[in-house]
Amino acid sequence: MEYIKKVDDALIKKLEEFHGALVPGLIIGAYMVELAYERLDAAEFVDAVVESRKCIADSVQLMTKCTVGNGWLKVYDWGIFAITLYDKRRKDGIRVCLDESKIPKDTITYEWFFRKVGKHSHPEVNKELLELKKTILSYEPVTVNIVRQKSPPIQCCEVCGTPFPSDGKNICPACRADKYYTIKLL
């Protein structure tokens, strides 16, 4: 898979298919990736950080080789429209964010960003975003201080027997905390 560095009609269609619907966050995320690539020094291996678990993460996953599954994409659920692409060896990169001061105040995009209109407005917002492109974004060079953790040894939970990455405790996280599931009796 190659990096997708430019936003075009083909990418917009791929984003819609990948995400399930074309929503403003996908378009914003795509332009963020494009801007980061334009400003990022040549990097053979790129990692990414997104500051929201929402739609922009899907743009990053589709346009880069960075996914949650391969560990090259870190997600901080801060609710901020921002991404960082960085050279995984040098740790230098570009952080791109949606800049509220650059969104024209008389647009549906401004209303959408401040949640004054709902999802029914997405087609209008999408149209505006495809016209505004990168004009509503800001960027800054950054040095990333994320340290890749070594994989811990695997051990079996003393309570349920499930193998899990050991954190020095003998009981898996699911048995130590409230489980997100209950076992159904058949």
C-alpha positions in Angstrom: 0.0 0.0 0.0 1.3 3.4 -0.9 0.7 6.6 1.0 -2.1 8.7 -0.4 -0.8 12.3 -0.2 -3.4 14.3 -2.2 -7.2 14.8 -1.8 -9.1 14.1 -5.0 -12.5 12.7 -6.0 -11.2 9.1 -6.0 -10.0 9.5 -2.4 -13.3 11.1 -1.3 -15.1 8.0 -2.7 -12.7 5.6 -0.9 -13.2 7.5 2.3 -17.0 7.3 2.0 -16.8 3.5 1.3 -14.3 2.9 4.1 -16.2 4.9 6.7 -19.7 4.0 5.6 -20.8 7.6 4.9 -19.1 10.8 3.8 -19.0 13.1 6.8 -17.2 16.4 7.5 -14.6 14.8 9.8 -13.4 12.6 7.0 -12.9 15.5 4.6 -11.1 17.6 7.3 -8.9 14.6 8.2 -8.0 14.1 4.6 -6.9 17.7 4.1 -5.0 17.4 7.4 -3.0 14.4 6.1 -2.4 16.2 2.8 -1.0 19.3 4.6 1.1 17.2 6.9 2.7 15.4 4.0 3.4 18.7 2.3 5.3 20.0 5.3 6.9 16.8 6.5 10.5 16.2 5.5 11.0 13.1 3.6 10.4 10.2 6.0 10.7 6.6 5.1 8.6 5.4 8.0 5.8 7.5 9.3 3.7 7.1 12.5 0.6 9.1 13.3 -1.3 10.5 16.3 -4.9 11.6 16.2 -6.5 13.7 19.0 -10.0 12.4 18.5 -11.4 8.9 18.1 -13.9 10.2 15.6 -13.8 10.3 11.8 -10.4 11.9 11.3 -8.8 8.7 12.4 -10.3 6.9 9.4 -8.8 9.4 7.0 -5.4 8.8 8.6 -5.8 5.0 8.4 -6.8 5.1 4.7 -4.2 7.6 3.5 -1.2 6.3 5.5 0.1 2.9 6.5 -0.7 3.8 10.1 -3.5 1.9 11.7 -4.6 1.1 15.2 -4.0 -2.5 14.5 -0.4 -2.2 13.5 0.3 0.2 16.3 1.5 3.0 14.0 -1.5 5.1 14.8 -2.0 6.4 18.4 -5.5 7.7 19.3 -5.8 10.2 22.1 -9.6 10.7 22.7 -9.4 14.4 23.5 -12.1 15.5 21.0 -9.7 17.8 19.2 -9.6 18.0 15.4 -5.8 17.5 15.1 -3.4 15.0 13.8 0.4 14.6 13.8 2.4 12.7 11.3 6.0 12.1 12.2 9.1 10.2 11.3 9.2 7.2 13.6 13.0 7.2 13.8 13.8 10.9 14.1 10.5 11.7 16.0 10.1 15.0 14.2 6.8 15.7 12.6 4.0 18.1 11.7 0.9 18.6 13.9 -2.1 19.9 11.9 -5.3 21.2 13.5 -8.6 22.7 12.5 -8.2 26.4 13.2 -11.5 28.0 14.4 -10.2 31.5 13.6 -9.8 30.6 9.9 -13.4 29.2 9.5 -15.5 32.0 7.9 -18.1 32.8 10.5 -20.9 33.1 7.9 -20.6 29.5 6.8 -22.5 26.3 7.6 -19.1 24.8 8.5 -18.7 27.3 11.3 -22.2 26.4 12.5 -21.5 22.7 12.3 -18.2 23.0 14.1 -19.8 24.7 17.1 -22.7 22.2 17.0 -25.4 24.7 16.1 -26.6 22.5 13.3 -27.0 18.7 13.3 -26.1 15.8 11.0 -28.8 16.8 8.5 -26.4 19.5 7.4 -23.5 17.2 6.5 -24.1 17.5 2.7 -23.9 21.3 2.8 -20.9 21.2 5.2 -19.1 18.6 3.0 -19.6 20.8 0.0 -18.1 23.8 1.8 -15.2 21.8 3.1 -14.3 20.6 -0.3 -14.2 24.3 -1.4 -12.4 25.6 1.8 -9.8 22.7 1.6 -6.8 23.5 3.7 -7.6 27.1 4.3 -9.1 26.4 7.7 -6.1 24.4 9.0 -3.0 25.4 10.9 0.2 23.5 11.4 3.3 23.5 13.5 6.5 21.4 13.5 6.8 19.2 16.6 9.0 16.6 18.2 7.0 13.6 19.4 8.0 12.1 22.7 6.1 8.8 22.5 8.2 5.8 23.5 7.2 2.5 22.0 6.6 0.0 24.8 8.2 -3.4 24.8 5.7 -6.2 24.7 5.3 -7.7 28.1 5.4 -11.5 28.7 2.2 -13.5 28.4 0.8 -15.3 31.4 -2.5 -17.0 32.3 -5.0 -15.3 34.6 -5.4 -17.0 37.9 -9.2 -16.3 37.9 -10.4 -17.1 34.4 -7.3 -18.8 32.8 -7.2 -16.4 29.8 -3.7 -15.6 28.5 -2.9 -11.9 28.8 0.1 -9.6 28.5 1.3 -9.5 32.1 1.7 -6.2 33.9 3.2 -7.8 36.9 -0.1 -8.9 38.3 -1.5 -12.4 38.1 -5.1 -11.4 37.3 -6.1 -10.1 33.9 -7.6 -6.6 33.5 -11.0 -8.0 32.8 -11.1 -9.9 36.1 -9.7 -7.0 38.1 -12.3 -4.4 36.8 -15.9 -4.3 35.7 -16.2 -6.5 32.6 -17.8 -5.1 29.6 -19.7 -8.3 29.2 -21.5 -11.0 31.2 -21.4 -14.6 30.4 -24.8 -16.0 29.2 -25.8 -19.4 30.5 -26.9 -21.7 27.7 
